[in-house]
Amino acid sequence: MGTMGQTTEVISIGSDRQLFLDDLLIDRMEGAGTRMHAPVPREVAFRFDQPWEGNVSWCPVVMDDEDRYRMWYRSEHIGNEEGGVSSHSFTAYAESPDGIHWDRPNLGLEMFGNSTENNICIHSPDMKNVAVFIDNREGVSDAEKYKAVGRWTKGRPSRIFGMVSSDGVCWKKVQEEALIVAPDEDPQFDSPLSAFWDGRTNRYVLYIRGWGPGGAENRIRAIRMTTSEDFINWTPFQYIEIDNLDGWPYHLYTNSGHPYYRAPYYLMFPKRLMPNRTFLSDWPYEGQSDVLLLSSRDAQNFHFSGGDAFLRPGPDIQNWHERSIFIAPRVVPTVPGEMSMYSVQNYRTDSAHIRRFSLREDGFVSTYASDSGGALITNPLAFSGKSLEINYSTSGAGVVRVGLMDEHCQSLDGFEATASEIFGDEISRTVRWNGSADVGSLSEKPIRIRFELAEADLFSFRFA
């Protein structure tokens, strides 16, 4: 791969972990490249098999909340015939000690049939496809620690309402009026929305679908955003930007936007819809979908990471249709070195369920070189810290070497790549040059890093 030449300006990275989700830090590659890693399917975490659930239960939100994992999801059933009518729609709640084994607590809050023995926590036509998050804004009262936004289902223009809770289970409206009313030129809020408090920019962020401008078709599904400083007053909508796509070549039906827990990135898993492609001849709806990966450093300007589908429908025939698969916000750590994400599978069928998928931590995209070897040279950057840690994997014969250079690509004495040789498979490995790991003398000074790889993947690095 030739010179990428992103910038000659010094990029300040502090001690933040850096992934290869975009090419901001990459000046050039020599015999190396980047590759995306597909999430690994694990166990079925949750089957929508209770009477108050059903075939169109979906859009879960998952979080790692101190002593447990928590999930909120749409609990809904609809007739299988085209134009079928929903028989019920709720928000239900589940929890897990490990992110793997999930239970439905008996909340006793809402009536279904003749009983309150269920895990339904919200029953409101103003709160469909609910996005739940923890509000870490300074000064927020305990009574409003958890917040949620949801879509009104009664007509147009669409509306978004808000709720608050002290425990994530018992909810009340933050106000009777809608927080947001859809603008006249784009009056329909459809599909799941995503929201969170962004402590990096001190604002609430909300993403939802819209009909974007400048797409491959006259009307194409795109992702728009709005922000708020107080959760009540929201800015006018604007569409996110994707820097390495020309306009909107795809319908992006959902978004699942959220901050990444290990590094200052924002992730999206949009469902890519191809309305004119049909795999199952007897399926009553047109279209086919898969899931992409978008990443951002500022929550508004995104990069199409990997350049390929992040999650494919796979061998399960029930996933080969127009709504098939959906990855939920958020990515959460589970066992050491592993992170998990949760995908609705077999949507619109009687076997609808949530399956857990996993990746190594930071393992979305790696810089890689084969046995012939290669190198990545960064743009000039400035760090703060005393040591360099890498997340990497090699074969038994593979190797990673790390050299530090000045901004003019001249090797720095004592930090030559030949003085560091690493092989193995570790989430965090401190780089040493002839036995020394101390890079404090270079802190805040402009440097470049030269990563030399052979039969190796480099997933991330940070100065600690």
N, C-alpha and C positions, 0 to 999 in steps of 0.2 A: 504494500500500500504506500502511496506517495505522501508527500507533505500535505498535512491538513491545514496548517497555518491559521489557527483560530484567532490568536491575538499576540501582540508583542508587549502588551501591558502586563504589569505584575498583578496576579490574581491573589487576593488575600483569602486564605482558607482557614486561618487560625488553627484550632485543634479539632475542627469538624472532620468527621469521617467522609471520605470521598468515594463514590461509586462510579461505575462506568455506564450510567444510565443515559448520559449525554456526552458530547465531545468537547465540553468547555475547556477542560484541562489538557486536551491532547494537541500537541503541536504536530507530531508525525509518528507514523509507525513504519517499521522496517521489517518486513517479513512476518508481522503479527497482524491480528485483527481482533474484532470483538464478536462475541456470539451470545445469544440469548439462551437461557436454560429453562426448559418447560417445568412447571410444577408437577410434582409426583403424586398421583392419586393414592389416597390412603383409605381408611375405613369410611363407611357410611356413618356420619355423625348423628343423623337425625332423619327419621322417616315421617312424612306428613300423613300419619295414619290414624289420627284421632278424629272423632266426629266433627269437631269444630275447626278442623284443618281442611285439607283437600288438594285438588290438582293444580290450583294456581296460587298456592302458598309460595311465597318467595321473598326477595329483597331483605334478607337478614342484615343486621348490623351486629358485629362481634367486637367485644373489647376485653382486654385484660385489666380487671379492676381490682387491684390490691390482692385479696385473698381468693379470688375466683375469676373464672371467665363467665361473661354474660352475653346473652344473645336476645335481641328483639327481632321479630319477624312477622310478616303479613300472614295471617291465617285465613284462607279463603278457598271457597269451592265455587266452580262455575260449570254449567252444563257443557258437555263435550260437543254438542251440535253447534254449527256456526251461528253466531249471534246469541249464544246461550246467555242466560241471566245468572248473576251471582246470587247464591242462596244465603251467603253471609260473608262478612269481612271484618276482621278484628286485627289488633296487634297483640301478639302473644309473647311470652317471656320464657327463657330457658337458662339454665346455668350449669357450670361444669367445674370440677376441681382442677382439671388438667388440660382443658381444651380438646379432649378426646372423647370422654364419656359424658354425655349430656342428659340432664333430667328436666322434666316439667314440674316445677313446684306447684302445689295446689294453692292458688292464691285466694280463692273464694271471693273474688271481686265482682265478676260479671256473670250474668245468667246466660246459660246456653241450654236449650231444651228446658228441663225442669230442675236444673242443678247449677250451682256455682262451683262445683268441683272441677276446676279447669285452670289453665295457666294464662287466661286472657287478662290483659292488663289495661287495654284501651279499647273502647267501643264507641266510635264517633265518626259520623260521615265527614267531619272536618279533618280527620287525621288518618288518611290512607297513605300507605308506603312511607311509614314513619322513619325518620332519621334521628337516632338518639346519640347524644354525646355528653361527656362530662365537661362542665363549665369551670375551667381553671382561672377565669378572670379574677384579678385581685379585687377583693371586697364583696364577692358574690356570697349571698347568705346560704346557709346550709339547706334552707327550704327550697332553694333553686339550684342545687349542685348539679342535678341532671336536667338537661333540656332536650326538647324534641321539636321537630318541625314535621308537618304532614300536609298532604294535599286534600283540598275540598273536592268532593265528588259529585256535586249537584248540577253543574253546568258551566257556562262561560259568561264572563271571563273567569278563568280558574283563580283560585285563591290558595294561599299557604297560611296555615295557622300555627301557633306555637303553644307548647305546654311545658310545665316545669314540675320537678319532683325532688323530694329529699332523698329518696331511696331507689329511684329507677323503676318502681313498681306501682306506687299510687301517684296518679297524675292529676293535674288541674290546668285549665287554660291560663296562659299568662295574661290574656285579655280576651274579651268576647269578639272584638273585631279582628279581621284578618291582618296578619303582619304584612303580607304582600298581595297585591292584586295584579294579575297578568296584564301587561300593556295591550292596548287595542290592536297593534300591528302583529302581535304574537300571543293570542289570548288563551292558549291551551297549555297547562302544565300536565304533562303525561310522563309516565314511567317514574322509577324511584328517584328521589332527591338525596343529596348528601350534604351534611353540615358539620361544622366543628368550630370550637374556639381556637384561634391561631395565636398562640403565645409569642410567636416570632414577630408578628406584625400588629399584635394587640387589636384584633378585630374578629368578628364572627364572619365565617365564609359559608356560602350556600351555593351549590351547583344543581342545575336541573336542565332538562332537555329543552331545546327550542328548535325553530326552523331557521337554520343558519343562512347567512348570505354568502354568495360567491362559491357555491358548491357545484358538484358535477351535475346536479339536477336543479330544476327551478325551486323545488322545496326539498331540502335535505336535513335530516335530523342532526343537530349539533348540540354543543354544550355551552350554556351561558351561566354566568355567575353574578352574584350580588354580595355586598358586604355590609356589615353594621358594626357600630361601636357599642351599642346598647341592647341589641337583640330586638328592638322595637322599630327603629327607623332604618330602612335599608336603601342602599344606593340603586340607581337605575341599572338594569341588566346590561352586561356586555359579554360578548362571546370570548371564550378563551382562544389563545393563539397556539398553533402547533407549528414550530419553526421549520421542520423538515418535511412538511406536507404542503402541497400546492392547493390552497383553499381547503375544501372539504371533499375529498374524493370518496369518502365512505359515509354511510349513515351510521352515526354513533348514537345508539338507542338509550344507553344508560351511562353512568359515569363512575360511581363508587369512589369519589374523591376523598382523600384523607391524608394526613401527615404520616410520614414513615417514622417509626419509633426509634430507629438507631442513627439517623443522620438527617440533616436539614433538607429533605426532599419532600415533595408532595406526589402521591401516586394516584393514578386512576386506572381502572380496569373496565373501559367502555365496551359494551356489547356492540360489535360491528355487524350491521344488518345488511344483507344483500337481497333486496326485495324481489329480484327477478330470477333467483336461483332456487330450485326446489329439488330435494333429494327423494323424499317419500311421495310416491305418486298418489297415495290415498289420503295424504294429509290435507285437511280442509283449508289451511291457510298457506299463502304464498311466502316464500322467502327462506333464507338460511342465515345462521349467525355463528360467530365465534367471539373470542374475547381478545382485545389488544392490551398493551401496557403503555401508558403515558406517564411521563415524569416531569417535574418542574422544580425549580429552585425558588420561585416566588409566588406560586399558587395561581398564576394567571397565564404565564408563557410556558407552554409544554413542549416536550420532545417525544416523538414516536420512537420509543426505545426498542431496539432489537430488530425493527423493520419486518416483523413477521407476526403471525398470530401468537399470542402468549398462551392461550388455552384453546385447544381444538376440541371439536365434539367427541372425538375418540371412537372406539369400537362399539359403544353402546348405541344401538339403532334409535333408541328413544330420544337421543340428543340431536338427531339430524333433522332439525326443523327451525322455524323462524324465531322462536323465543328461547329455545333449548337451554343454554347455559348462562350463568350469571355468577360473577365473583363478588362477594360482599366486601364492603369496608368492615373491618380493618385487617391488615396483616398483624399477627400477634406472635410473640415468642412462645414456644411450647417446651419441648425438651431442649437441653443445652445445645447450642449451635444450630438449632432448627427453628424455622418460623412456619406458621401455618396460615392458610387462607381457606375460605369456605365457599363452596360453589353449589348453587341450586342446580340440580340435574333432573332430567325427565319432566320438565315443566309442561303443564297442560295434560299430563297423563296420570293414571291412577297410581303410578309408582314414583311420583314426585318425592324428592328427598334432598338432603344436603350432604355432600361429601367433603371431607377434609382433604386438602392438598398441602404438600409441604415443599420447602426449599431450604437449602442451607442459608444461614443469615447472610444478608447482602447478596444472595446468589441469583439475582435476576439476570444480570449481564456480566460477562467477564472479558478481560483481555486475554487472548490465547495465542500460543504459538505451538506448532507441531515439532517433531523431533529435529527438523532442520534449523530450528531456532528463529527468534525474532526479537524485536525490541519496541518499546513505547517510550517516547521522549515527551515530557510534559511541556506546556507553556511555562514561562516564568511565573513563579508563585512565591508567596511569603507565608510562613507558618509560625505558630507559637507552640513551643513544647521542647522536650528534652530527648525524646526517642521516637522512632518510626515503627509503627505496627502495620502488618499486612495480613490480609485474609486471602489464603491461596490454597491451591491443590496441585500436586505434581503426580506423575506416574512414578514407578520405582526408579526409572532411569532419568526422570525429568529434573529440572533445576530452575530456580529463580535467583537472579542476581540483581542487586540494586546499587546504582551509582548515583552520587550527588554531584551536580555540576553548577557552575555559575550561570548567569543568564545568557552568556555567550557560548554555552555548550562546552566550556573547558572544565575538565575533570578537577575536582577539588581534592587536594592532598589528604590522604587518610580515608577518603570516602569513594575510592575507585570500586567499580562493579566487581572487579576480580577479587577484591578483599572480602566479599560477602557471597556465600554460596548456601542456598537453602533448598531443601527438598522435604516433602511430607504433605500433610493435609491438615491445616490448622485454621481455626477462625481468627485467632490472634497470635501472631508470632512477631517478636521484637527483632528487628534487623540489627546485626552486629557486623562491624568492619574490623577484622583482625581482633575479635574479642570485645570490642568497645561498642556500646550502643549510644553513647552520648552525642547528640547533635545540637545541644544547647547553644554552641558557639555560632550556629547558623540561624538561630531563631530570629524572625522578623527581617531577615536579609533575603534579597531575591535569589532564588535558586531554580534549577530544573532537576527533575528526577529522571533517570534512565532505568527503566525496568527491562531486564533481559530475561527472556523466557524460552524454555524448550520443554515440550510435552507438559505444559503447565497452564493453569488458569489463575489469573489474579482478579479477585472480586472487589476488593476495596483496600484503602489504606488510610491511616490517620497519624498525625503527630500527637503524641500523648504528653 
